[in-house]
Amino acid sequence: MTPPARRDGTPEKNRTTARDIDATLSNAKPARKQNINPDDHPLADAWWETGASGTGGAQAEGERLQKVLARAGVASRRHAEKIIDAGRVEVNGEIVRTQGRRVNPARDVIRVDGVRVNVNEDTQYLILNKPRGVLSTMSDEMGRPCVGDYVSEQIAAGNRLFHVGRLDADTEGLLLLTNDGELANRLTHPSYKIKKTYLAFVLGEADRELVRALKEGVALDDGVAKADFVQIIDKHQGESLIRVELHEGRKHIVRRMLKEAGYPVQRLVRTKMHTVQLGEQKPGSLRSLNDSELTSLYKAVGM
């Protein structure tokens, strides 16, 4: 038989009383630390970001600057505090001397001694040595080999990578892949004059006249194109190896310049972008930019 209900409709045996609650609380062991310092808590940053400081007031968003610097590999937290005290750290162009300043790594620009520090863990900067025959696209409807095939794991993990500039299918070499849209836009904008270096294997034994012609300018159907630097590395039995450096980014610019000058390209490899070099990286392999390379690119485009 169902016990009679209270006025609120709750049966007597299912009704929880204040006495029951008091009994439950009295059996609980007291916390060793009744007053917690948020800075000592293992989830300190989440604690402050959610406003769970015990006062109920919302705190500033972001993470403590010294922690962000330490995670970026600039220094230990203790040494990062000394760097801040010395006025060597800037956040969005403002020198910071106050400890505990909170920043947003995904949005704020942080510099130490005037050099930008990459503090956003979500950004990726990869160098691919693109093999010959691979399209500079992230996908291809016809199933042809493309750059996206080499970063499929990153894409599957939710990273939206894209290539900075492009190399035609027959051109090999250095291709930067990133999800940093601002850096990518600046690197490809002609106003920043980012230089790229190519090794070109051509038909014909090159001479000083070719060097002069490329540096003074070759007339193409879309205007004159000039090389910033030209060097004949080797020539043998009707072929030559030439190094060409230029900051232009027009389509097939190196191939068209050399063809117009009378030296058709047989093989073309991009070996360098600004100070970032391909080195001995094997075709089809990926690597991350190191800190000095990334800093150099930041400086080159005023970031």
N, C-alpha and C positions, 0 to 999 in steps of 0.2 A: 504494500500500500504506500502510495506516494505521500511523504510528509506534507503537512499543510504549508502553504506558501506564505511568505511575508507579504506586506502590502505592496512591495515592489515586484512581486511575482517570483522571487527567488526562494527555492526550497531551503528549509532550515539547514540540512546537512551540507549543502553546497555553498552556503553563505560564508564569506570570509569576514571575520570580525577584526576590530582594531586589536583585540587581545592576541589573535593569531599572528598578526603582523609584528607586534611587539615581541612575541616569543621567538619568531624567526630572526629578528634583528639582534636579540640578546644572545643568540648562539653564535653569531658571526664574530670572527677574530678581528680585532681592531687593526687598521693599517699601521705599519711601522712608522710611516711618515704621513702625518695628517696634513702638513703644509708642504706642497711640492713646488719647487722652483722650476718654472717652465724651461729655462735654459739648460737644466740638468736632465731633463726628461729625454729619453731616447727618441721620442717623437716630437721634439721641441718645436720644429718648424710647422708641422701640421697643427700642433696645439695652438700656436699663435695665429696661424692663418684662419683657423675656424673660430677664433675668439674664445676658446675654452680655457681661459686663464684662471678661472675661479671667480673673476670679478664680473663676468658676463659681458664685458665690453669688447667690441670687435677691435682687433689689433691691425697694424699695417700689413698689407699683403706682401708675399714674397719670402725670400730667404735672407738670412744674415749674410752680409757682404763677405766677412772673413771665411765663412763656410763655403761660399761659392768660389772664392779664390783658391781655397785649399783643394776643393774637388777638381778644379781646373788644372791643378798641378803647379800653381804659381809658388806656393809656399805652404808650410804647415799653418794651422789656424793661429797658433801663437805668433809665428813670424808674420803672418798676414796682418795681425793686429798692429804690429810694429810698423809695417809698411803703410798702413792707414794712418797711424799717428804721425808719420813723417810727411804726410801730404803727397804721397806718390801715387795715389789711386784716384781715378776720375770715374764718375758715373754720369753718362750723358753730358760730358763736357764740364761737369762741376767737380772740383776737388773735394773729396770727402775726408774728414778727420774724425768724425764721430763714430765710436764703436757701436755695433748693433744696427747700423743702417741696413734697411731691408731693400732688396732689389729683386727684379723679375728677370731671371736669366734668359727667358725667351724674348724679352722686349728691350731690356736696357743694354746700352753700349758701355762696356767697362774697359778702362785702359790702366796699365801700370807703367809708370815712367814714359807715358806717351804712346805706348805700344798696345794695340787692342788685344784683348784676351778672349778666346772663344769659350764662353761659359755655358752655352746652350747645348745640353747633351743630346737634344733631338736633331741637331743639324749634322749632316754628313757631307764629307768632302772626299771623294774617291777619284783615283786616277786609273783609267783603263787603258791598257795597251791594245787598241782596237786592231784585230787582225784584218788582213785583206779579204774582201768579199763580204764583210759585215756591214749592214746598213746602220746609219746613225739615227735610228728611231727606237722607241721603247717597245714597239710592237709592229707586226707586219701581217696584214690580212692574208697574204699569199704564203705565209709560213716560211719566208726566207730568213736566214740568220740576221739577227739585229742586236743592238746594244742591250736591249731589255733582257735578252737571254742570259747575260752575264750578271745581272743584278736581280734575278727572279726571286731569290730568297729575301732580299731586302724589300722588294715590292710586296711580296706575300705577307711580310711582317707589318705592312702598313706605311712604309716609307715611300713618299712620292718623289722619286728621283727624276731628274731630267739632265740632259747633256748640255754643256755650255758650248755653243757653236756646234759645228758638225764637220765631219770628214766624209768625203764621198766614199762609195763602197770600195773603190780600188785603192784608196789612200789609207795607210796604216798609221798607227802611233798614238800619241798622247791625246786622250779625251777626258776632260773633267766632268764628273757626274756629281750633282749636289741637289739638295732641297732648299738651299739658301737663295731665294729668288733675287734679293737685292744684289748680292755679289755676282750672280750670274748675269744680271742685266748690265751691270757696270763693266764686267769683263768683256762683254760683246759690243758695248757702245763705242763707236769710232772715236769719240772725244777723249777717251782715256788712252788710246794708242797702245794697247797691250800687244807686245811683240810676240810673234810665234816663229819658231825655227824649224826648217825642213831640210832633210837630206833628199836630194833628187838624183836618181840614176837616169842619165839621158843618153840618147844617141848623138854621136859626134864628139870630137875632141875639142873641148872648150878652150877659149883663149881669153886674153885680156879684153878683147872687144865685147865679149858676152858680159863680162863683169861691168864694163862701162855702160853698156846698153841697159842692163837691168837696174843699175843705180840711177841713171839719168831718166829712165822712164820708157816704158813700152806702150805704144798706142794700141788699145783694145777697142772692141766695138762699144763698150760702155765707159770709155775714158782711159786716160793714161794711168798706168800702174807702175809704181816705183818700189824697189827693194831697199831696205835700210842697210843691209850688209850682204855681200856676196863673196864666197870663197871657193876656188877650185881646189878640191881636196885631192883628187886623183884623176888621171885619164890614161886609157890603155886600149889599144886596138879598136878604135872607133867609138869608144864609150867614155863617159865622164861621170864623176861623182861630185856634186856641187852642193854647197851649203848656202841656203837662202834664208834670210831673216827679214820679216816685214810685219807691219802692224795692220795692214788692210785685211778685210774679211770677206771680200767679194767671192762669189761662187767660183770654184776651180781656179782661183787667181794664180797660183804658182804654175800649174799645168799650162794655163793659157799664155802666161808671160814667156815661159821657156819655149813653147811651141812657136809663138810669134817671132821669137829671136832665132829660130831655126834649130832648136834642140828638143825634139819630142821626148816627153818623160816616159820612161819604162817602168819606173817604180818610185813611189813617193812616200816618205815617212816623216810624220811630225814628231820631233824629238824634244821640244821645249816650248813652254808657255811662260813668258816673263822669266822668273827664276826657277820655275818648277820643271824638272828634267825627267825624262823617261829612264835614263840610265840603262841598267842591265835588266830592267823589268821585261819578263817574257811575254810574247803575244798572247792575248786572252786572259792575262792575269790582272787582278785588282790590288790596289793598296790605298791606304788612307794618307792624306796629306799630313806631314808632320807640322809641329807648331811653327817652325821658322818659315816654312813654305806658305802656310796660311797667313801668317803675319805679313809676309812680303806681298801677297795678293791684296790684303786689306790696305796696305800703304799705297799700292799702285793705283787703287781706285778711290782713295780718300775715305775709307770706311774706318 
